[in-house]
Structures are given as C-alpha cells and as structure tokens.
Amino acid sequence: MSSKKDWFTDWFNTKYYHILYQHRDDYEAQVFMTNLVKYLEIPKGNSILDLACGKGRHSIFLNSLEYKVTGADLSINSIKHASESKNESLDFIVQDMRLPFPVKVDAVFNLFTSFGYFADDTEDIRVIENIKNSLNKNGVAVIDYLNVQKTIENLIPNETIFLDDIEFQISKEVKNDFIIKKIEFTVEGKYHNYYERVKCLTLERFEKIISAAGLKIKNTFGDYNLHSYDRENSNRLILIIAE
Ligand SMILES: C[S@@+](CC[C@H](N)C(=O)[O-])C[C@H]1O[C@@H](n2cnc3c(N)ncnc32)[C@H](O)[C@@H]1O
C-alpha cells in the first residue's frame, strides 16, 4: 500500500499546502455544507465522517449544526491543528482512507478533491468499500471531486502566485491518466518542490469504481450551490452515493 514517499503524505502535511490553498476557506465550506445537509435532509444528531478532513473546516461547521462529527485525515499536522476544536460530539483521528474506518456513521463526506490520488484503481475501490462498510443502514456518501473535463480544457501550463511573501511557481500537465500540478518555491534560501497528482476520473469512471464496491451514484451536482452537473461548464463533480 503506501510508502512514506507517497506525495500526498508529504505535501498535505506541510504548512505550504495551507498557504497555497488559503482561498479554500471556512466560508466556502459553510456554504457547501449548509446546502448539502439541507438537500440530504440529514437529521440533527446524526453522525458524519469527514473523510480526509484536513484542518477540519467542514467538520467544525457540521458540528456547529448539531451533527456528531468525526474528521479523519492522514496528515498528522492537520489532525493536530483540527483537534484543538475537539468536543464531546467532534472528534479527529489520523486515518489512511485505504484502511477500514473505526466508526459507523450515517453519512460519509469526502470533500474538495480528496480522492483519486492512488495509481491503482483497486485502491480507489477499496476506499469506496471502506466507506460502504462504515455506513449505517440507509446511509449516504458524498464525493466532491474536480470536473476533470473542464479542468483539463482550462489548464494553465505555468503560473506564478504570490502568497504570504512566497512566490509559488506552478506548472500543470496531463500525463499517464493524471492531472499533475508541480509546485516550486524558495523560502529563506531553501528551494522546495512538491507535486499533486489526481486521477482523470470522469463520471463514467466513478460509476465503475463505485459499482465495483457495491454502491450506486444517486445524483450529481456541479458546484457548491448544488446546480446540476454539466460536463462542459461545471467546476466540480459532486456525487451523491448510496446502496
Ligand atoms: C485537498 S485536501 C482537502 C482537505 C479538506 N477536505 C478540505 O476541504 O479542506 C486533501 C486531504 O486528503 C488527505 N489525504 C491524502 N491522502 C490520504 C489518505 N490516504 N487517507 C486519508 N487522508 C488522505 C490530505 O492529508 C489532505 O488533508
């Protein structure tokens, strides 16, 4: 399975990931979660697993809506940070999504492109199986992924982004079934380079992976306001999944 050298173990555990993605903020999480729980009609008091929760921006807000929430993530630093918000109905755990989850819940949310990292499709199927096994009867799962078609069509090969006094050089390409984003910067004279790699998973490919794990896609949305998914124009591919 994983080795310590997996890119997602390193990059997401750095402070630089959080600097680069600071626009993916609490407000965005709150809009999306408000719309999602309303659409799903999840009763207050139900339990939700925020799978790959990062620093917990969705978990913390869901908990404020009176859900029992467990946030799970591979990044030790992110879980340490999120754990500062723990309470009796909000827990955070270090968890690799490829291993069975230690909780049973009414809903599993996998948010903001926290899927499609693994080279082998059988690992993606295993993640969905883990989700299935952690769901209570009539449970629901949600995967919020990027819209691969639109992302590829609009790919900016090279750009420079200045954030918190850091000049990030970003380059992107599509190679061997993955969208690869290379991130380079220098801090206090030290050169850093990381990359992100997410699989070109279209709706059709998701259907195969999800049905191989024994679940089905019940609905799709194309953004955080839950407009319909449109392959040409949507920014996101949001999947509503159940038995
Ligand atoms: C793009 S971030 C999204 C974080 C969070 N959902 C958010 O919206 O802020 C992806 C997250 O997936 C986590 N992750 C990567 N590989 C993982 C794995 N194998 N198991 C669990 N979490 C993983 C990373 O540590 C990171 O926090």
The ligand as a Gaussian input file, in Angstrom:
#p B3LYP/6-31G(d) Opt

LIG

0 1
 C       -7.202000      18.652000      -0.980000
 S       -7.065000      18.291000       0.720000
 C       -8.707000      18.561000       1.298000
 C       -8.817000      18.706000       2.785000
 C      -10.222000      19.049000       3.331000
 N      -11.226000      18.089000       2.904000
 C      -10.614000      20.448000       2.936000
 O      -11.512000      20.607000       2.115000
 O      -10.017000      21.392000       3.465000
 C       -6.895000      16.537000       0.705000
 C       -6.715000      15.891000       2.064000
 O       -6.633000      14.476000       1.878000
 C       -5.744000      13.972000       2.850000
 N       -5.278000      12.638000       2.406000
 C       -4.438000      12.371000       1.388000
 N       -4.255000      11.058000       1.264000
 C       -4.992000      10.487000       2.247000
 C       -5.183000       9.129000       2.647000
 N       -4.585000       8.128000       2.005000
 N       -6.011000       8.889000       3.696000
 C       -6.612000       9.919000       4.364000
 N       -6.447000      11.226000       4.021000
 C       -5.641000      11.492000       2.975000
 C       -4.652000      15.010000       2.899000
 O       -3.855000      14.914000       4.049000
 C       -5.461000      16.310000       2.804000
 O       -5.784000      16.815000       4.074000

